[in-house]
Amino acid sequence: MGRRVSVRRLAEFVDDRPVFRDSIGVLTSWDDLGLTVAPRSGEPVSFPEKRLVAGKVVPPFPARRAPLPAATAAGLQRIAGRGWPAVEQEPLGEWTLRASAGFTRRANSVQALGEPGMALPQALAAVRAWYAERGLPAYVEVVSPGSPEPLVAELDRLGPGHGRCRVRTAPLAALARAGSGTTGAPPAGGWGSVRLSRTADTEWTSMYRRVGDDPAVEEAARQVLHGGPSVWFATVPGAAGQPPLAIGRCVIDGPWACFGAIEVQPYARRAGLATAVMAVLASRAAEEGASGGYLQVETGNAGANALYDGLGFTTSHTYHYALLPQE
């Protein structure tokens, strides 16, 4: 389960002769209803277990070298918004108001790219009112470069920014082979230990530390985590009865793949597990046609930034949040 496999199944009989079909992809389920394999493209392939003829685990998809896809800072930030879609979204001109019961600032802030379709004071008043109706603070996502200069100047006047982050990018091919060195061996911890799934199960969410005990926030988190064009969750299982050693999330949107929620248990760090998780997710993204990867990391997270430096990520742009004071 959760590995890239090659399976052969009995598809049908023609003139009393069996016809077989082969499929290569991620084995996403195997239960009483049968097996489901998610191929490189197209719809998942499902069939009863009794039609399974043979199967084996195969290596990750061999990502081909390709340059980073073209994207402006604003364009990449919009792609990132689709990969972390808020539960509630509403346009304000070219801006997007986003709310998700308070689950992460990214999903509870206005993405202020382009023009709001009204004078700036009126737009900021509308933003304040919209978030006040939902009992949420009014945060504005400020992208540099990308957000309108008059907006940036006004927000700077109102107060300091919060949650400063870098958006970092890297070609997928090198990332998919990360840690292989010259011998072709997987990183410590092993690519083979990483399992992929279309859903964040209880094992995965038990390690994800950004959800509290509020049912409304938990439901919002579930919707946000599973939102996006093509979402995959990676898990490195722990020992029997123990939580996972590492997790990760990837959203594939055309030529771009977003990496997030890369977490490793403190006692399992420095064993290559974060690299293994990202390599397997990158291989799956490449299998679906992506050629570039991006991620968002706080500027002060020295450990994560050092890891991403080593994996070939460079900074595309930065963003932070500005809090609008209530009037």
C-alpha positions, 0 to 999 in steps of 0.5 A, spaced: 500 500 500 502 506 498 508 504 493 509 505 486 507 498 483 506 494 476 500 490 476 497 485 471 490 483 471 485 479 467 481 484 464 476 480 460 475 473 455 475 474 448 473 467 444 474 464 451 481 466 451 484 471 457 486 478 455 490 481 460 492 488 462 498 492 465 498 498 470 503 502 473 502 507 479 501 508 486 497 502 489 492 507 493 487 501 496 487 494 497 481 491 501 474 487 500 472 491 494 479 490 490 485 494 488 486 501 486 492 503 482 493 511 480 497 511 474 501 516 471 495 520 468 488 518 467 483 515 472 485 510 477 484 503 475 480 499 480 479 491 479 477 485 484 482 482 487 480 475 484 483 478 477 490 480 480 495 475 476 501 478 478 504 484 481 511 487 484 513 494 487 517 498 482 522 504 483 520 511 483 518 515 476 525 517 473 524 524 473 527 527 467 531 534 467 527 540 465 528 547 467 523 551 472 517 553 469 516 560 468 512 564 473 512 571 476 512 572 484 504 573 483 503 568 479 506 563 483 503 565 489 496 564 486 498 557 484 500 556 492 493 559 493 490 554 489 494 548 493 491 551 500 484 553 498 480 556 504 474 553 506 470 560 504 473 564 498 470 571 495 473 576 490 474 583 492 476 585 485 482 582 483 483 580 491 481 574 494 478 574 501 479 567 504 476 564 511 477 557 514 475 558 521 482 560 523 486 554 521 492 558 518 493 565 516 494 563 509 487 560 509 485 566 513 487 572 510 486 576 503 490 575 498 492 582 495 494 581 488 492 586 483 487 591 484 481 591 489 476 595 484 475 600 489 479 606 492 484 603 497 481 606 504 474 603 501 477 596 500 481 595 507 474 597 510 471 592 506 476 587 508 475 589 516 468 588 515 468 581 512 473 578 517 469 581 523 463 578 520 466 571 521 470 573 528 477 573 525 482 578 525 483 581 518 490 579 515 493 581 509 498 577 505 503 582 502 507 579 497 514 582 495 514 583 489 507 582 487 502 586 492 501 593 489 505 599 492 500 603 495 497 597 499 504 596 501 506 603 503 499 603 507 500 597 511 507 598 513 504 605 516 499 601 520 504 596 523 510 591 523 509 585 519 507 578 521 510 571 519 515 572 514 516 567 509 520 565 503 517 562 497 523 557 494 523 553 488 527 547 485 527 543 479 523 536 480 528 532 477 534 533 482 529 533 487 526 526 485 534 523 485 536 527 492 540 523 496 542 518 491 549 520 490 553 516 485 551 509 487 543 510 486 542 508 493 536 511 497 537 516 502 538 513 510 531 511 511 529 509 504 525 511 499 521 504 500 519 506 507 515 512 504 507 510 503 503 515 499 495 516 499 490 520 497 487 522 504 490 524 510 489 518 515 489 518 522 496 516 522 498 522 518 494 527 522 496 524 529 503 527 527 500 534 524 501 539 529 497 545 527 490 542 529 487 543 536 481 540 539 476 545 536 471 541 531 470 547 527 477 548 526 478 540 525 473 540 519 476 546 516 483 543 516 480 537 513 478 541 507 484 545 506 489 539 507 485 535 502 483 541 497 487 542 491 488 540 484 492 533 485 493 532 493 498 526 495 500 525 502 506 521 504 507 517 511 514 514 513 510 509 518 513 508 525 514 501 529 507 497 530 503 501 534 507 508 534 506 514 530 509 515 524 516 517 523 515 522 518 510 525 514 509 530 508 504 533 503 504 535 495 499 538 491 500 538 483 498 543 479 500 543 472 507 544 471 508 546 479 508 541 485 507 544 492 511 541 498 508 542 505 507 539 512 514 536 511 515 533 519 520 528 522 519 526 529 525 529 533 528 522 535 528 520 528 531 527 525 538 527 521 537 520 518 534 522 511 527 522 512 525 529 510 529 528 504 526 521 502 519 524 503 520 529 498 524 525 493 518 520 493 513 526 492 517 529 487 517 523 483 510 522 483 509 529 481 514 528 475 509 522 473 503 527 473 507 532 468 510 537 473 517 539 472 518 545 478 517 544 485 516 550 490 515 551 498 513 556 503 518 556 509 519 561 515 525 566 514 527 564 521 527 557 520 534 555 520 534 548 520 529 547 514 532 553 510 539 549 511 535 542 508 532 546 502 539 549 501 542 542 500 536 540 496 537 545 491 532 550 492 533 558 491 528 564 493 523 566 488 520 571 493 518 573 500 511 574 503 508 576 510 502 578 513 499 585 515 494 585 521 489 591 519 487 594 526 479 595 527 476 602 527 
